Amino acid sequence: MKLTFLKQSIEQNINIHNKIINLHSEIKIASTQILKTLKKKNRVFICGNGGSAADAQHLAAEFLVRLRPDINRKPLPIISLAQDTSTITACANDYSFDKLFSRNLEALYSTGDLLITISTSGMSKNIINVLKFAKKNKIYSISLLGNKGGSARKITNLPIIIDSKNVARIQECHIFIGHIILEWVEDELIRKKK
């Protein structure tokens, strides 16, 4: 690997991360909505495909367990809609992969819950379908998206868009935003108890 390649990748990462400041308003709204949902004892559902599925499970684990090793708190109910290999393969085989997230959300949601979708394209049919289900059932939705937001941008309540075509850089920003939101929500929940 040439040093120039490494430098170029680091510069791309820094440049895109610097633009996240322009998303302050959207990140603040997302954080507040998640906090309100959790304070009402409701749940947050999260989903994505491929690397975004890994990010969704990563963030779910940090809500359920903890993000920072020096902060002990009660677990927070965030649930990945990519449940397990049995559910994923059964739905793909018996119905359609396009229905995976909407079918799981239909089975698990209660009034007042919240949905987070993660998609670098905003075009995945299973993401579009779960957002349509959420809209129809008055479930507030937040979408971490890439490029121009795709079709998901028009369906979700709150699009947070990383304006880039580079999937790796988009995903790096998505996990960063997820961590920022979780840190703030965690701090607010702990502050209320003091």
URTA-V480999 format. One record per residue. N is the residue number from 1. RES is the residue in three letters. OMEGA is omega in radians with two decimals (none if undefined). Layout:
# URTA-V480999
n->N res->RES omega->OMEGA
n->N res->RES omega->OMEGA
This chain:
# URTA-V480999
n->1 res->MET omega->3.12
n->2 res->LYS omega->3.12
n->3 res->LEU omega->-3.13
n->4 res->THR omega->3.11
n->5 res->PHE omega->3.12
n->6 res->LEU omega->3.14
n->7 res->LYS omega->-3.14
n->8 res->GLN omega->3.13
n->9 res->SER omega->3.12
n->10 res->ILE omega->3.13
n->11 res->GLU omega->3.08
n->12 res->GLN omega->-3.13
n->13 res->ASN omega->-3.13
n->14 res->ILE omega->-3.12
n->15 res->ASN omega->-3.14
n->16 res->ILE omega->3.11
n->17 res->HIS omega->3.11
n->18 res->ASN omega->-3.14
n->19 res->LYS omega->-3.14
n->20 res->ILE omega->3.12
n->21 res->ILE omega->3.11
n->22 res->ASN omega->3.13
n->23 res->LEU omega->-3.08
n->24 res->HIS omega->-3.11
n->25 res->SER omega->-3.13
n->26 res->GLU omega->3.14
n->27 res->ILE omega->3.11
n->28 res->LYS omega->3.12
n->29 res->ILE omega->3.14
n->30 res->ALA omega->-3.13
n->31 res->SER omega->-3.13
n->32 res->THR omega->3.13
n->33 res->GLN omega->3.12
n->34 res->ILE omega->3.11
n->35 res->LEU omega->3.13
n->36 res->LYS omega->3.14
n->37 res->THR omega->-3.11
n->38 res->LEU omega->3.13
n->39 res->LYS omega->3.11
n->40 res->LYS omega->-3.13
n->41 res->LYS omega->3.04
n->42 res->ASN omega->-3.06
n->43 res->ARG omega->3.07
n->44 res->VAL omega->3.06
n->45 res->PHE omega->-3.05
n->46 res->ILE omega->-3.14
n->47 res->CYS omega->3.09
n->48 res->GLY omega->3.14
n->49 res->ASN omega->3.06
n->50 res->GLY omega->3.12
n->51 res->GLY omega->3.11
n->52 res->SER omega->3.03
n->53 res->ALA omega->3.10
n->54 res->ALA omega->3.10
n->55 res->ASP omega->3.12
n->56 res->ALA omega->3.13
n->57 res->GLN omega->3.09
n->58 res->HIS omega->-3.12
n->59 res->LEU omega->3.10
n->60 res->ALA omega->3.14
n->61 res->ALA omega->-3.11
n->62 res->GLU omega->3.02
n->63 res->PHE omega->-3.10
n->64 res->LEU omega->-3.07
n->65 res->VAL omega->3.02
n->66 res->ARG omega->3.13
n->67 res->LEU omega->-3.04
n->68 res->ARG omega->-3.05
n->69 res->PRO omega->-3.12
n->70 res->ASP omega->3.13
n->71 res->ILE omega->3.06
n->72 res->ASN omega->-3.13
n->73 res->ARG omega->3.07
n->74 res->LYS omega->3.09
n->75 res->PRO omega->3.13
n->76 res->LEU omega->-3.01
n->77 res->PRO omega->2.97
n->78 res->ILE omega->-2.96
n->79 res->ILE omega->3.07
n->80 res->SER omega->3.12
n->81 res->LEU omega->2.99
n->82 res->ALA omega->-2.91
n->83 res->GLN omega->-3.05
n->84 res->ASP omega->-3.08
n->85 res->THR omega->3.13
n->86 res->SER omega->3.13
n->87 res->THR omega->-3.12
n->88 res->ILE omega->-3.08
n->89 res->THR omega->3.11
n->90 res->ALA omega->-3.13
n->91 res->CYS omega->3.13
n->92 res->ALA omega->-3.11
n->93 res->ASN omega->-3.00
n->94 res->ASP omega->3.14
n->95 res->TYR omega->3.14
n->96 res->SER omega->3.07
n->97 res->PHE omega->3.14
n->98 res->ASP omega->-3.09
n->99 res->LYS omega->-3.02
n->100 res->LEU omega->-3.04
n->101 res->PHE omega->-3.13
n->102 res->SER omega->3.13
n->103 res->ARG omega->3.12
n->104 res->ASN omega->3.12
n->105 res->LEU omega->3.12
n->106 res->GLU omega->-3.12
n->107 res->ALA omega->-2.93
n->108 res->LEU omega->-2.97
n->109 res->TYR omega->2.97
n->110 res->SER omega->3.09
n->111 res->THR omega->3.13
n->112 res->GLY omega->3.09
n->113 res->ASP omega->-3.08
n->114 res->LEU omega->3.14
n->115 res->LEU omega->2.98
n->116 res->ILE omega->3.02
n->117 res->THR omega->3.10
n->118 res->ILE omega->-3.12
n->119 res->SER omega->3.13
n->120 res->THR omega->-3.13
n->121 res->SER omega->-3.03
n->122 res->GLY omega->-3.06
n->123 res->MET omega->-3.10
n->124 res->SER omega->-3.07
n->125 res->LYS omega->-3.13
n->126 res->ASN omega->3.05
n->127 res->ILE omega->3.11
n->128 res->ILE omega->-3.12
n->129 res->ASN omega->-3.14
n->130 res->VAL omega->3.08
n->131 res->LEU omega->3.08
n->132 res->LYS omega->3.10
n->133 res->PHE omega->3.14
n->134 res->ALA omega->-3.13
n->135 res->LYS omega->-3.13
n->136 res->LYS omega->-3.08
n->137 res->ASN omega->3.06
n->138 res->LYS omega->3.03
n->139 res->ILE omega->-3.13
n->140 res->TYR omega->-3.11
n->141 res->SER omega->3.07
n->142 res->ILE omega->-3.13
n->143 res->SER omega->2.98
n->144 res->LEU omega->-3.01
n->145 res->LEU omega->3.09
n->146 res->GLY omega->3.13
n->147 res->ASN omega->3.10
n->148 res->LYS omega->3.09
n->149 res->GLY omega->3.11
n->150 res->GLY omega->3.14
n->151 res->SER omega->-3.11
n->152 res->ALA omega->-3.11
n->153 res->ARG omega->-3.07
n->154 res->LYS omega->-3.04
n->155 res->ILE omega->-3.07
n->156 res->THR omega->3.06
n->157 res->ASN omega->-3.05
n->158 res->LEU omega->3.05
n->159 res->PRO omega->3.02
n->160 res->ILE omega->-2.92
n->161 res->ILE omega->2.99
n->162 res->ILE omega->-3.03
n->163 res->ASP omega->3.13
n->164 res->SER omega->3.05
n->165 res->LYS omega->-3.11
n->166 res->ASN omega->-3.04
n->167 res->VAL omega->-3.12
n->168 res->ALA omega->-3.13
n->169 res->ARG omega->3.10
n->170 res->ILE omega->-3.12
n->171 res->GLN omega->3.09
n->172 res->GLU omega->3.11
n->173 res->CYS omega->3.14
n->174 res->HIS omega->-3.12
n->175 res->ILE omega->3.08
n->176 res->PHE omega->3.12
n->177 res->ILE omega->3.09
n->178 res->GLY omega->3.12
n->179 res->HIS omega->3.13
n->180 res->ILE omega->3.13
n->181 res->ILE omega->-3.11
n->182 res->LEU omega->3.12
n->183 res->GLU omega->-3.11
n->184 res->TRP omega->3.13
n->185 res->VAL omega->3.13
n->186 res->GLU omega->3.13
n->187 res->ASP omega->-3.13
n->188 res->GLU omega->3.13
n->189 res->LEU omega->3.14
n->190 res->ILE omega->-3.13
n->191 res->ARG omega->-3.11
n->192 res->LYS omega->-3.10
n->193 res->LYS omega->-3.10
n->194 res->LYS omega->none
